[in-house]
Amino acid sequence: MFVDIHDFKSAIAVENMLTPYKKGRLSDDKKWRLPREKITPDVCFEVLKSTNYARNIKDMLERIVSLSKEEQAHFKEVVLATFDRREQPENIQIIGKILADHHDYRDELEALIDRDDTDFLCSAPYIKRGRRSEQKYFNQDDVFDCDKLVLTRDYAKFSGCPNLPSVLDLSACKIVRFEDIDVALEKVEKLIFAPCSMVYFYRVQSFPSHLDLSNCSGVDFRYSDLAQVQQLKISPNACANFDNCSHIPQNLELDKCKSGKDFRLLKNLDWQKERV
């Protein structure tokens, strides 16, 4: 059962909601705390309608774990709703799986966690929405209305896209291509690449100011303009190609990179003596 955020509350406001169940309410004279109360499914659903912030969600689930197994049995729908089209980090998934194991609905829970091709609420202190997709090709007709895009196939190509989400999770992709991108990439706050992936930037005219490609085994910047890149991280064992690039960052450390054709624009570059 999907529970959307209908009445957003800040992390502190949700913390205050959970205080009677975590610490106990303050006494009338505010000198001590009363005994902790037992959390209820109704309270949990109010939390889910208010946030998907990891710290608040973790606190809520831990209050359920603190109950007896008989009492935990009443929270199955709460636990499933916590993962139904909601992104949760690994530590929260572990708590959910423990509760599911105690009451024999682990398969139902994992089906929700592994669900593909769906929109979801991001794990964040504010309302952010993501999309998990099996789509492989994106072009000028694709206008993204989500904050985060997670691709689940091993190949992705972005060609002429007018905009991109602030977070691109490409950790399932072995090969990624960006072609004819004018301004869309500069607004991407986080690019996540798979270990040993190959990434191609062809005729790309804008980049994030900090570009981390240290996970990648090969990077290709042909005919691209790197003027906006202030920090570029490339694995020392990666293959790199800067053919016909402009504004390549100075003092780029590529001493162990394996290949590349045109490095005339690089200054102060300690290139390996024996190129493979």
Salt bridges, closest charged atoms under 4 A:
ASP4 OD1 - ARG129 NH2 3.21
ASP7 OD2 - LYS9 NZ 2.70
GLU15 OE2 - LYS22 NZ 2.98
GLU37 OE2 - ARG25 NE 2.42
GLU46 OE2 - LYS49 NZ 3.97
ASP59 OD2 - LYS22 NZ 3.05
GLU62 OE2 - LYS58 NZ 2.65
GLU71 OE2 - LYS38 NZ 2.68
ASP84 OD1 - ARG85 NE 3.20
ASP84 OD1 - ARG115 NH1 3.63
GLU87 OE2 - LYS148 NZ 2.42
ASP101 OD2 - ARG106 NH1 2.75
GLU108 OE2 - LYS76 NZ 2.95
GLU110 OE2 - ARG106 NE 2.85
ASP119 OD1 - ARG131 NE 2.92
ASP145 OD1 - ARG131 NH2 2.59
GLU179 OE1 - LYS157 NZ 3.59
ASP180 OD1 - ARG203 NE 2.53
ASP220 OD2 - ARG222 NE 3.09
ASP225 OD1 - HIS247 ND1 2.89
ASP262 OD2 - ARG264 NH2 2.85
